[in-house]
Structure formats: structure tokens, C-alpha cells
Amino acid sequence: YVTGADVDLSDISAIIREAWIRSKQAGVDPALPQAPWEVPNDPEVLREEIDWFSCAEKVLSLLSNFFTESHQLISLVDHQGRLLSIRGGRKAIARAEQIRAIPGGEWGEQKAGCNSLGTSVYIGLPVQICWQENYIVNAQDWTSQAAPIHDPTTGEVLGAVGLAGDGELSHPRAL
């Protein structure tokens, strides 16, 4: 599909299929070695601009007590898919650094293709993305789940919280 070949995507879930189509239309290169990095946006400055960040950070701290395996990573993105915070095991952090799944990384669908954080923010629903469902080939060894954070009064998507890990070790019920 990503090379332009005429393929049947009917066996793929509608959420993943539509995310792949959006990713391709946005011109995301599936061979991208790591997520784009927006240098001017210092993650510390982004956090200060987001009024819900301190509350979300407390939830991440709580969740990190439950997901302490070395292969697991808990992350938080803003409404554009920019990574604000990550917590996780040693192995997961090292892998995240390789693909820029770290604060400052741009994981919105328009920049990094179909992935749990970017797709969850885009559609406003919880989503699980497994292995080859990730649009970027270099992220296809991960399984991840993400759930959007909605403004309680307007319903607007403010960001998302996600759990990612080695595809062989992550449990599908994490979503």
C-alpha cells in the first residue's frame, strides 16, 4: 500500500485503514527512521503552556506504578501529538530514544503516520495499534494503546495518554 501498489485493505480494521490513508495523503514516509522533532518547541515550555498538564502528570505517576516492566512506556501528548512526558522502564526508554518517542517528538498522524497516540488524538477515541499497523516501519516492533483526554466541559481533545511496549510482551487488555 505505502509503495503505491493496488492492494485490498478490506481485511484491515476501518480505524487503521483510514489512518493509513490519512498518513499517505499527508506524505508521511513509512521509512522515516524517527519521529520529526520540532526544535523551537522546548518540552518544558510546552508543559507550562498547558493548564491540564500538572493534573495529567499526576495520573502518569500513578499509572507508572502499575506498568513498571522494563519494556513498557507511558506517555502523554498534546492535541497535536507532541510528546510532553514519558515514563518507563530502562529498555523502553532506550528504544523510545531511538525513534524520538520522547518529549519534543512529533507523533501526530500528519507527521508520524498511524500510531496509537496520533490516531487517538485525531479520532478522539481509545485505540490499540499492533506491530505492522504502525505506519512507520521503525515503530512496527511496538504495540501501543492510547486514550484521548477530553476537556470536561467542551469535549475538545486536549491530548492523549498512551502505553507502549515491545510487541511480543505487551498485553492487549492494557487498552
FIGUBA-578130 format. One record per residue (C-alpha): x, y, z. Coordinates in nm, 2 decimals, m for minus. Layout:
REM residues N
REC     c1     c2     c3
REC      X      Y      Z
...
REM end
This chain:
REM residues 175
REC     c1     c2     c3
REC   0.00   0.00   0.00
REC   0.27   0.25   0.10
REC   0.46   0.20  m0.22
REC   0.16   0.28  m0.43
REC   0.06  m0.08  m0.52
REC  m0.31  m0.15  m0.57
REC  m0.39  m0.36  m0.26
REC  m0.71  m0.47  m0.09
REC  m0.73  m0.31   0.25
REC  m1.07  m0.46   0.34
REC  m0.92  m0.71   0.59
REC  m0.78  m0.42   0.79
REC  m0.99  m0.25   1.06
REC  m1.16   0.07   0.95
REC  m0.97   0.28   1.21
REC  m0.63   0.15   1.09
REC  m0.73   0.17   0.72
REC  m0.84   0.53   0.75
REC  m0.54   0.62   0.95
REC  m0.31   0.47   0.68
REC  m0.50   0.66   0.41
REC  m0.46   0.99   0.61
REC  m0.09   0.91   0.66
REC  m0.02   0.85   0.30
REC  m0.22   1.16   0.19
REC  m0.01   1.37   0.44
REC   0.30   1.25   0.27
REC   0.44   1.06   0.57
REC   0.74   0.85   0.47
REC   0.70   0.50   0.61
REC   1.08   0.47   0.61
REC   1.11   0.76   0.85
REC   1.38   0.65   1.10
REC   1.24   0.85   1.38
REC   0.96   1.10   1.46
REC   1.01   1.46   1.35
REC   1.15   1.69   1.61
REC   1.02   2.05   1.64
REC   1.33   2.22   1.78
REC   1.17   2.56   1.87
REC   0.92   2.39   2.10
REC   1.10   2.31   2.42
REC   0.91   2.04   2.60
REC   0.94   2.24   2.93
REC   0.78   2.54   2.76
REC   0.50   2.33   2.61
REC   0.42   2.19   2.96
REC   0.40   2.53   3.11
REC   0.15   2.64   2.83
REC  m0.08   2.35   2.90
REC  m0.30   2.41   3.20
REC  m0.41   2.04   3.23
REC  m0.05   1.91   3.23
REC   0.01   1.91   3.61
REC  m0.31   1.70   3.66
REC  m0.22   1.46   3.38
REC   0.13   1.42   3.52
REC  m0.01   1.31   3.85
REC  m0.21   1.04   3.66
REC   0.10   0.93   3.47
REC   0.28   0.90   3.80
REC   0.01   0.68   3.94
REC  m0.01   0.46   3.62
REC   0.37   0.42   3.62
REC   0.33   0.23   3.95
REC   0.13  m0.03   3.76
REC   0.34  m0.05   3.45
REC   0.69  m0.10   3.58
REC   0.83  m0.36   3.34
REC   1.15  m0.27   3.16
REC   0.98  m0.29   2.82
REC   0.68  m0.06   2.90
REC   0.65   0.31   2.84
REC   0.37   0.55   2.95
REC   0.35   0.88   2.75
REC   0.15   1.19   2.73
REC   0.09   1.41   2.42
REC  m0.09   1.73   2.35
REC  m0.37   1.78   2.10
REC  m0.12   1.79   1.81
REC   0.06   1.46   1.91
REC   0.37   1.64   2.05
REC   0.52   1.43   2.33
REC   0.52   1.61   2.66
REC   0.62   1.34   2.90
REC   0.73   0.98   2.92
REC   0.79   0.73   3.20
REC   0.90   0.38   3.17
REC   1.15   0.10   3.21
REC   1.51   0.12   3.10
REC   1.46  m0.09   2.79
REC   1.16   0.11   2.68
REC   1.32   0.44   2.73
REC   1.63   0.33   2.53
REC   1.40   0.22   2.24
REC   1.19   0.54   2.26
REC   1.51   0.75   2.23
REC   1.59   0.57   1.90
REC   1.27   0.67   1.73
REC   1.22   1.00   1.92
REC   0.92   0.88   2.12
REC   1.05   1.12   2.38
REC   0.95   1.48   2.49
REC   0.97   1.70   2.18
REC   0.89   1.42   1.94
REC   0.61   1.49   1.69
REC   0.37   1.18   1.69
REC   0.06   1.34   1.53
REC  m0.06   1.14   1.23
REC   0.02   1.42   0.99
REC   0.39   1.39   1.09
REC   0.45   1.03   1.20
REC   0.16   0.84   1.04
REC  m0.07   0.59   1.20
REC   0.03   0.53   1.56
REC  m0.17   0.50   1.88
REC  m0.11   0.84   2.02
REC  m0.15   1.03   1.69
REC  m0.46   0.83   1.58
REC  m0.63   0.86   1.92
REC  m0.58   1.23   1.92
REC  m0.71   1.25   1.56
REC  m1.03   1.04   1.61
REC  m1.09   1.12   1.98
REC  m1.13   0.76   2.08
REC  m0.92   0.50   2.25
REC  m0.72   0.28   2.01
REC  m0.47   0.00   2.01
REC  m0.21  m0.03   1.73
REC  m0.02  m0.35   1.70
REC   0.31  m0.41   1.52
REC   0.27  m0.36   1.14
REC  m0.04  m0.14   1.19
REC   0.21   0.14   1.28
REC   0.27   0.33   0.96
REC   0.64   0.40   1.03
REC   0.83   0.07   0.97
REC   1.08   0.16   1.25
REC   0.79   0.15   1.50
REC   0.65  m0.18   1.39
REC   0.81  m0.38   1.67
REC   0.58  m0.20   1.93
REC   0.23  m0.25   2.04
REC   0.07   0.06   2.19
REC  m0.26   0.18   2.33
REC  m0.38   0.53   2.38
REC  m0.68   0.71   2.51
REC  m0.77   1.07   2.44
REC  m0.80   1.33   2.71
REC  m1.11   1.54   2.66
REC  m1.20   1.88   2.81
REC  m1.48   1.80   3.05
REC  m1.69   2.10   2.95
REC  m1.64   2.13   2.58
REC  m1.54   1.77   2.48
REC  m1.25   1.90   2.29
REC  m0.95   1.66   2.26
REC  m0.67   1.81   2.47
REC  m0.42   1.53   2.42
REC  m0.38   1.16   2.49
REC  m0.22   0.92   2.74
REC  m0.06   0.61   2.60
REC   0.11   0.28   2.70
REC   0.36   0.12   2.46
REC   0.59  m0.17   2.47
REC   0.77  m0.45   2.30
REC   0.51  m0.61   2.07
REC   0.59  m0.96   2.20
REC   0.54  m0.86   2.56
REC   0.25  m0.60   2.57
REC  m0.08  m0.73   2.68
REC  m0.38  m0.65   2.45
REC  m0.60  m0.58   2.76
REC  m0.39  m0.28   2.85
REC  m0.62  m0.06   2.64
REM end
